Amino acid sequence: MDLKTLKDIPAWDWPDGTEKTIHAVLADRGAGESDRLLAAELAGDYAVINDDLADSLLDIVKEDKASDALRGQAAISLGPVLEEADVEGFDEPEDIPISEKTFIRIQESLQGLFRKPDVSKNVRRRILEASVRAPQDWHPDAIRKAYSDSDPDWRLTAVFCMRYIEGFESQILESLDNPDPDIHYEAICAAGNWEVDAAWPHISRILASDDADKPLLLAAMDALVTIRPEEAQDVLGAFTGSEDEDIAEAAYEAISMAEAILEAEEGEEDEEEDD
């Protein structure tokens, strides 16, 4: 099965041996740019990622002669497995698709590449965006420097990274008013992830707007779940009848998640009372 066919079907339906197909294209420097780009994208899927694919992705990030687009995609594809390994740990290594040794090697390599001045801006941006999925001590300073840069691309990367690295509430709130729609979107996501209550008036205005962009509306729904779960039913109920299936489904999911959060909080309060 070729890569273009794989892209068009769900990862859980990929046949056995798919990881070898992807790996062969990644490792072939003579393969076409579009093929290697697609292989790098597919390699990060949890259905196939393993030590061999992770090593191949890392090799591409290091590959000076590879295009910025390919190196950047390879870095981004390492992000999800870095996050999984960081969250779950290695107490039960058989549950993590990469080894702890590979995890550490990726982290060290990405940090080293990010600090190299001869690595292009776009590759360094993707390295930072991927590496923050498994937070390290060097990330806050890197994010602060990116946020203070006059280049809007670096500021976008910084606000994206604030979703994963805590301690940037004031910058998140400031970015809610940024006219750049991409930065605005990332600020909404970051505010939701860190439950920034001061962002609620801004988020509520988006949810009450008749002309909010769809991606921004969906992000605001997600943010509501963590910031004001008790208001989910009242605020999002009307969206469940939307003619847009994505919006209706997102509203149902957000309401369900909010109810689960409230139930969990009630359970914790009951346990504290029993103690």
N, C-alpha and C positions, 0 to 999 in steps of 0.2 A: 504494500500500500504506500503511495507516494505522500509527500508532506502536505500538499494542497488538499488531498482527500481527508487526511487526518484533521486538518484545521476545521473542516466542515462537519465533523461529527463529535459528539461528546467524548471527553477523555476516557470516561469509564467504559466506552465501547471500543477503545483502541485494542487491536489484536496483540497477542503475546509477541514479544520481540520488537515492539515499537521503539523502545529505548535504544536498541542497537541501530535501527534505521536512522534515528535522529542523531545519534552519536557519530555515525559514519559521515553524515553531511557536515556536522560541526567540525570534525577533525580534518576534512578535506579542504585545504586552502585553495585548491583549484576549482572548487564548486562555485556556482554563480552567487553573486551577492544576495539576490532575492531569496535563493534557497537557504543560504546560511542564516539570513535574517529570520526566516520562518522557523528554521530548526532551533535557533536560539530562543525564539519566543515559546515554542512548544516544549523545549527542554525543561523549562521552569515549572511545568505542571506537576502537581503532586502525584499524579498517576505514574510518572516515569522517572522523576528526578532521583538520582542516586550518586554515589561517590564519583563514578566515571563521568557522568554528565556534568556534575558540579565542577569537576576538574577541567573538563573541556570548556565550560563557560568561563571559568577563571582564566584559562589560557588565552581565550579570545579577548578578554578585558585587558590582558597584558600585551596583546599583539599590536606592536607599533604600526605595522603596515595595514592593519584592518581599518575599515572606515569608522568614523565616529558613531554612525548609526548602529553598526554591528556591535561595536564594543559597548555602547550604551545599552543596547538590548540585552546583551549577555549579562551585564551588571544587574539590570532590573530583574532578570529572570532568577537571579540568586536570592532576591529579597524574600520571597515567601518561605523558602526552606530555612533561611536564616531566622526568620521570625518563629517558625514552628519549633526549631531546635532551641531557641532561646526561651520560649514559653514553657515547653515541655521538659527541657533538660535531658540528661542522658542516664537517669537512674534505670530506665528500661530502654536501652539503646536499640533494641529490635523494633521499637515503635517509631523511630526516627529514620527517615530515608537516607541521611548521610551520617557518617561517623563523627565523633567528637573531634578527632584529629583533622578531618576535612573542614569542619565548622571553624576551628581555630585558625587553620591556614587561610580560609577565605577572609575572615575578619582581619587578620594581620596584613594580608596582601592588599585588600581594599584600602585600609588605612594608609599603607605605604604609597599606593598609587595616587590616592587623593592628595597627598602632600608633595607629589612630584610636579614642579612647575612646567615641565615640558609636556605633561598630559593636557589635552585640550579641555577647554571650559565645559563643553557638553558632556564629555566622558566623565569629568570630575563631578559634574552635577548628578549624573546617573549613579555614580559610585556612592555619593552621599545619600541619595534617595533610597538606594538599596540597603546600605549598611545600617541605617538607623532602624531598620526592622529588628535588629538585635542591638539595643543601645549599649554604647561604650562611653568611657569618660571623655574622650576627645570630641564627641558629637556636639555638646552645648556650645563650645567655643566656635566650632566650625559653622554652626547654624547662626550664631550671633554675627559672625563676620559676613556670612552670605546675606543676612537680612539687612545689614548696614551698607551693602554694596549698592552703588548707583545703577547697576545693571538689573533691569526688571526680571531677567531670567533667573538670576541668583536669588532675588527676593522670592520668586515663585517657588524655587526649590526649598528655600528656608521655611516658608509657611507650610509646604507639604510635610517637611520633616517635623514640624511642631506637632503634628498628629501623633508622633511616636515618642518624642522626647519632651518630658515635662519641664515646667519652669518658664513658660513663655506666654502667660495669660495676657499680659499687657500688649504684647505684639500681636497676639491673635485678635484681641478686641480692636486694635488699630487697623488690622487688615480687613476687618469686616466692612470698612468704609473705603477700601481700595477700589478705584474704578476699573481695574483689570479684572475681568470676569473669572479668569482662572485662579487668581489670588483670592478673590472673594469666595469662590467655591471651596478652596483648600482651607480657608479660615473657618468656614462653617463646619467642615469635617473635623478640624482640630478642636473647635469649641465643643462639639458634641462628644468627642472622645474623652476630653478632660472635664466634662460636665461644668463648663464655664457658665455659671448662672447669670453673670452680667451680660452674656450674649443673648439672653432670652428675648428682650424687647426687639432686637434686630431680627431674630429668627421668626418670631411671631408675626412680624410685618410681612415677611416673605410668604408665610403660610396663609396670610389674609389677602395677599395680592392676587389680582385677577390675571396678571400678565407676567408672573415669574417664569423665568426660563426653567424648563423641565429638569435639567441636572441640578440646578440650585434648589428647586422645590423638593426633589428627592433627598438631597443632602439635608435640607432643613427638617424633613420628616425624621430622618435618622437622628439628628441632633435633639429633637424634641424628646425622643425616647429616653435619653439619658439625663437631660436637663430638667424636664418637667413631665415625667411619666404619668403623673396623676391627671394631666390635661389631655392625654393622647386621644381618648375616646371623644371628648367634646370637640377638639380641634380637627381631628382627622376623620371623624365619622363621615362627613360629607364627601370626602375624597374616595371613599369606598365605592361610590356610585359613578365615578368618573368613566367617561367613554374611552379614555386612554387606559389600556389594560395594565401597563407598567405602573401608572400612578395608583390605580385601584389596588393592585397587588401589593405595592409598597405600603399603602395605607393599612391594609389588613395586617401585614407583617409587623408594621410598627406598633399597631394597637396590641397585637399579641405579645410582642416583646415587652412593651410597657407594662402589661398586666403581669407578666412573669417577674419583672423587676419589683413591682409593688408587692406581689405575693412573697417574694424572697425577703424583702424588707420587713414585712409583717411577721414572717417566721423568725427572723433574727430578733425582733422586738419581743416576741413571745418567749424565746429562749432566755433573753436577758431578764425578763420578769420572773421566770421560773428559778433562775439562779438567785 
